């Protein structure tokens, strides 16, 4: 399963939201979803997860806490539930 390319986090004037963008892999055959997970640094709360259809290349994550650091991860998932190598980015 091929990973996404150019995974980016775009901020705006609202620190409780971040826009995640990515480009589709060169080979998309078999990809059924993108799985995004994120965790707040230093917290023991379970990781938050979002599942998006394979034709999506962006999403907005909201309800983030101001002045906190988050680790975002995205993987491509195929029809056999195999996952690509994760792409990760820190936010904040």
N, CA, C and O of each residue as an XYZ file, in Angstrom:
368
protein
N       0.864     -1.178      0.000
C       0.000      0.000      0.000
C       0.902      1.229      0.000
O       1.814      1.337      0.819
N       0.646      2.146     -0.911
C       1.482      3.332     -1.034
C       1.024      4.437     -0.087
O      -0.177      4.667      0.060
N       1.974      5.126      0.557
C       1.610      6.219      1.467
C       1.212      7.475      0.702
O       1.540      7.629     -0.474
N       0.507      8.362      1.374
C       0.169      9.654      0.785
C       1.441     10.460      0.606
O       2.485     10.143      1.175
N       1.332     11.511     -0.198
C       2.463     12.403     -0.425
C       2.102     13.798      0.068
O       0.928     14.164      0.126
N       3.108     14.556      0.416
C       2.969     15.967      0.790
C       1.888     16.189      1.855
O       0.976     16.994      1.670
N       2.006     15.465      2.967
C       1.093     15.624      4.102
C       1.434     16.932      4.800
O       2.563     17.116      5.255
N       0.468     17.843      4.890
C       0.699     19.159      5.483
C      -0.409     19.525      6.451
O      -1.541     19.054      6.339
N      -0.056     20.381      7.407
C      -1.014     20.941      8.355
C      -1.073     22.442      8.126
O      -0.047     23.120      8.176
N      -2.253     22.956      7.878
C      -2.433     24.374      7.611
C      -3.205     25.007      8.751
O      -4.286     24.544      9.116
N      -2.646     26.065      9.309
C      -3.289     26.743     10.433
C      -4.043     27.971      9.939
O      -3.823     28.461      8.831
N      -4.926     28.445     10.783
C      -5.617     29.699     10.505
C      -5.656     30.493     11.805
O      -4.867     30.226     12.711
N      -6.545     31.446     11.910
C      -6.608     32.284     13.112
C      -7.249     31.594     14.300
O      -7.239     32.142     15.403
N      -7.805     30.413     14.109
C      -8.471     29.685     15.177
C      -7.570     28.546     15.651
O      -7.425     27.551     14.942
N      -6.957     28.668     16.840
C      -6.023     27.632     17.303
C      -6.687     26.298     17.628
O      -5.996     25.307     17.860
N      -8.028     26.261     17.648
C      -8.711     25.005     17.949
C      -8.957     24.163     16.694
O      -9.539     23.081     16.773
N      -8.507     24.669     15.522
C      -8.722     23.950     14.266
C      -7.431     23.882     13.460
O      -6.586     24.775     13.521
N      -7.304     22.797     12.707
C      -6.198     22.672     11.764
C      -6.725     21.949     10.528
O      -7.529     21.023     10.633
N      -6.262     22.382      9.360
C      -6.637     21.727      8.110
C      -5.503     20.803      7.696
O      -4.352     21.226      7.593
N      -5.831     19.547      7.460
C      -4.862     18.558      7.006
C      -5.053     18.373      5.508
O      -6.175     18.173      5.042
N      -3.954     18.439      4.747
C      -4.016     18.236      3.307
C      -2.961     17.212      2.904
O      -1.946     17.055      3.582
N      -3.208     16.524      1.803
C      -2.259     15.552      1.281
C      -2.544     15.327     -0.194
O      -3.607     15.683     -0.702
N      -1.573     14.731     -0.869
C      -1.742     14.342     -2.262
C      -1.857     12.826     -2.324
O      -1.246     12.107     -1.533
N      -2.644     12.361     -3.268
C      -2.826     10.924     -3.436
C      -1.509     10.275     -3.866
O      -0.697     10.911     -4.537
N      -1.296      9.026     -3.488
C      -0.109      8.312     -3.958
C      -0.174      8.152     -5.481
O      -1.246      8.243     -6.078
N       0.979      7.914     -6.095
C       0.986      7.708     -7.540
C       0.138      6.498     -7.912
O      -0.548      6.515     -8.934
N       0.175      5.459     -7.100
C      -0.612      4.253     -7.344
C      -1.708      4.170     -6.288
O      -1.428      3.951     -5.110
N      -2.951      4.346     -6.714
C      -4.070      4.340     -5.759
C      -4.892      3.061     -5.838
O      -5.872      2.909     -5.109
N      -4.510      2.158     -6.696
C      -5.270      0.930     -6.881
C      -5.401      0.178     -5.552
O      -4.399     -0.145     -4.914
N      -6.618     -0.092     -5.149
C      -6.844     -0.855     -3.930
C      -7.021     -0.021     -2.678
O      -7.471     -0.552     -1.663
N      -6.686      1.274     -2.702
C      -6.870      2.101     -1.503
C      -8.356      2.363     -1.316
O      -9.032      2.853     -2.220
N      -8.859      2.026     -0.115
C     -10.285      2.256      0.152
C     -10.518      3.414      1.118
O     -11.549      4.081      1.040
N      -9.577      3.661      2.026
C      -9.742      4.758      2.983
C      -8.383      5.337      3.370
O      -7.329      4.746      3.135
N      -8.460      6.507      3.968
C      -7.315      7.105      4.660
C      -7.686      7.147      6.133
O      -8.772      7.599      6.494
N      -6.794      6.681      6.969
C      -7.019      6.680      8.405
C      -6.112      7.732      9.033
O      -4.888      7.659      8.933
N      -6.734      8.707      9.677
C      -5.995      9.777     10.353
C      -6.159      9.566     11.848
O      -7.266      9.350     12.341
N      -5.043      9.632     12.563
C      -5.106      9.543     14.025
C      -4.270     10.672     14.599
O      -3.307     11.127     13.982
N      -4.650     11.115     15.783
C      -3.882     12.170     16.442
C      -3.981     12.041     17.948
O      -4.979     11.575     18.496
N      -2.908     12.470     18.597
C      -2.835     12.443     20.051
C      -2.221     13.743     20.551
O      -1.408     14.376     19.878
N      -2.637     14.111     21.743
C      -2.071     15.297     22.396
C      -0.812     14.873     23.135
O      -0.825     13.886     23.871
N       0.276     15.612     22.943
C       1.545     15.262     23.584
C       1.409     15.287     25.098
O       0.875     16.238     25.669
N       1.900     14.230     25.744
C       1.914     14.163     27.192
C       0.606     13.715     27.828
O       0.511     13.627     29.052
N      -0.387     13.436     27.020
C      -1.679     13.003     27.558
C      -1.820     11.492     27.412
O      -1.249     10.890     26.502
N      -2.583     10.889     28.311
C      -2.808      9.452     28.245
C      -4.163      9.127     27.613
O      -4.564      7.965     27.556
N      -4.855     10.148     27.145
C      -6.153      9.925     26.496
C      -5.957      9.083     25.247
O      -4.907      9.147     24.607
N      -6.958      8.300     24.901
C      -6.825      7.478     23.699
C      -6.667      8.340     22.448
O      -7.129      9.479     22.383
N      -6.011      7.763     21.483
C      -5.800      8.465     20.229
C      -7.144      8.657     19.523
O      -7.994      7.767     19.515
N      -7.310      9.837     18.933
C      -8.520     10.141     18.166
C      -8.316      9.634     16.741
O      -7.212      9.727     16.204
N      -9.368      9.099     16.125
C      -9.236      8.540     14.777
C     -10.353      9.028     13.868
O     -11.502      9.189     14.279
N      -9.970      9.256     12.612
C     -10.916      9.617     11.566
C     -10.670      8.702     10.379
O      -9.520      8.409     10.050
N     -11.720      8.254      9.744
C     -11.600      7.449      8.538
C     -12.252      8.217      7.401
O     -13.415      8.610      7.492
N     -11.489      8.430      6.319
C     -11.990      9.211      5.195
C     -11.960      8.393      3.918
O     -11.089      7.538      3.754
N     -12.909      8.642      3.001
C     -12.913      7.902      1.741
C     -11.667      8.200      0.907
O     -11.018      9.230      1.087
N     -11.349      7.296      0.002
C     -10.105      7.365     -0.769
C     -10.035      8.547     -1.732
O      -8.955      8.867     -2.230
N     -11.153      9.194     -2.003
C     -11.107     10.331     -2.922
C     -10.894     11.667     -2.215
O     -10.830     12.703     -2.877
N     -10.784     11.668     -0.904
C     -10.571     12.898     -0.135
C      -9.089     13.218     -0.034
O      -8.262     12.318      0.105
N      -8.755     14.501     -0.104
C      -7.360     14.920      0.051
C      -7.217     16.044      1.070
O      -6.181     16.706      1.125
N      -8.254     16.263      1.879
C      -8.140     17.209      2.984
C      -9.274     17.009      3.971
O     -10.323     16.452      3.645
N      -9.036     17.478      5.185
C     -10.076     17.481      6.214
C      -9.711     18.529      7.257
O      -8.558     18.947      7.356
N     -10.692     18.941      8.022
C     -10.465     19.885      9.115
C     -10.674     19.139     10.428
O     -11.683     18.461     10.619
N      -9.704     19.274     11.327
C      -9.827     18.703     12.672
C     -10.062     19.877     13.617
O      -9.304     20.848     13.614
N     -11.113     19.783     14.423
C     -11.441     20.876     15.342
C     -11.460     20.373     16.779
O     -11.165     19.209     17.050
N     -11.807     21.254     17.677
C     -11.838     20.974     19.119
C     -10.459     20.669     19.692
O     -10.338     19.903     20.649
N      -9.419     21.266     19.109
C      -8.076     21.126     19.661
C      -7.895     22.141     20.785
O      -8.505     23.210     20.766
N      -7.069     21.810     21.747
C      -6.799     22.715     22.866
C      -5.684     23.682     22.488
O      -4.684     23.286     21.889
N      -5.862     24.953     22.842
C      -4.853     25.964     22.548
C      -3.568     25.678     23.320
O      -3.607     25.125     24.420
N      -2.448     26.050     22.749
C      -1.122     25.928     23.367
C      -0.764     24.483     23.716
O      -0.036     24.243     24.679
N      -1.258     23.541     22.957
C      -0.908     22.128     23.126
C      -0.282     21.616     21.839
O      -0.526     22.157     20.760
N       0.520     20.575     21.960
C       1.174     19.989     20.806
C       0.499     18.662     20.474
O       0.251     17.847     21.363
N       0.204     18.450     19.197
C      -0.466     17.246     18.740
C       0.372     16.545     17.674
O       1.021     17.195     16.853
N       0.352     15.233     17.694
C       0.997     14.440     16.658
C      -0.096     13.853     15.774
O      -0.962     13.113     16.241
N      -0.040     14.200     14.475
C      -0.988     13.690     13.491
C      -0.308     12.637     12.637
O       0.866     12.760     12.287
N      -1.070     11.591     12.306
C      -0.554     10.493     11.487
C      -1.618     10.120     10.469
O      -2.806     10.070     10.786
N      -1.176      9.855      9.229
C      -2.109      9.406      8.193
C      -1.535      8.170      7.516
O      -0.338      8.099      7.237
N      -2.405      7.197      7.256
C      -2.031      5.994      6.515
C      -3.096      5.723      5.454
O      -4.271      6.046      5.630
N      -2.655      5.124      4.353
C      -3.570      4.613      3.329
C      -3.937      3.190      3.732
O      -3.090      2.442      4.220
N      -5.196      2.817      3.529
C      -5.660      1.474      3.882
C      -6.300      0.847      2.649
O      -7.144      1.463      1.999
N      -5.890     -0.392      2.329
C      -6.455     -1.046      1.151
C      -7.615     -1.959      1.517
O      -8.031     -2.023      2.674
N      -8.133     -2.665      0.516
C      -9.309     -3.510      0.716
C      -9.050     -4.692      1.642
O      -9.996     -5.316      2.123
N      -7.769     -5.013      1.900
C      -7.425     -6.104      2.823
C      -7.090     -5.587      4.216
O      -6.634     -6.344      5.073
N      -7.321     -4.276      4.439
C      -6.999     -3.576      5.693
C      -5.510     -3.515      5.972
O      -5.102     -3.348      7.121
N      -4.683     -3.650      4.926
C      -3.250     -3.405      5.061
C      -3.044     -1.897      5.078
O      -3.732     -1.158      4.374
N      -2.080     -1.444      5.898
C      -1.816     -0.012      6.014
C      -0.470      0.338      5.407
O       0.466     -0.461      5.435
N      -0.384      1.543      4.858
C       0.884      2.054      4.337
C       1.787      2.482      5.488
O       1.371      2.507      6.647
N       3.003      2.812      5.155
C       3.896      3.461      6.114
C       3.251      4.787      6.514
O       2.788      5.516      5.637
N       3.203      5.129      7.809
C       2.540      6.376      8.203
C       3.361      7.615      7.837
O       4.592      7.598      7.849
N       2.653      8.664      7.519
C       3.239      9.994      7.386
C       2.830     10.737      8.655
O       1.657     10.721      9.026
N       3.777     11.384      9.320
C       3.466     12.051     10.586
C       3.889     13.517     10.549
O       4.842     13.881      9.860
N       3.173     14.351     11.297
C       3.495     15.766     11.444
C       3.082     16.211     12.851
O       2.066     15.768     13.388
N       3.891     17.092     13.427
C       3.530     17.747     14.698
C       2.794     19.036     14.399
O       3.126     19.753     13.455
N       1.796     19.321     15.209
C       1.054     20.583     15.112
C       1.229     21.355     16.403
O       1.067     20.805     17.493
N       1.560     22.630     16.280
C       1.716     23.611     17.358
C       3.140     23.849     17.646
O       3.467     24.646     18.525
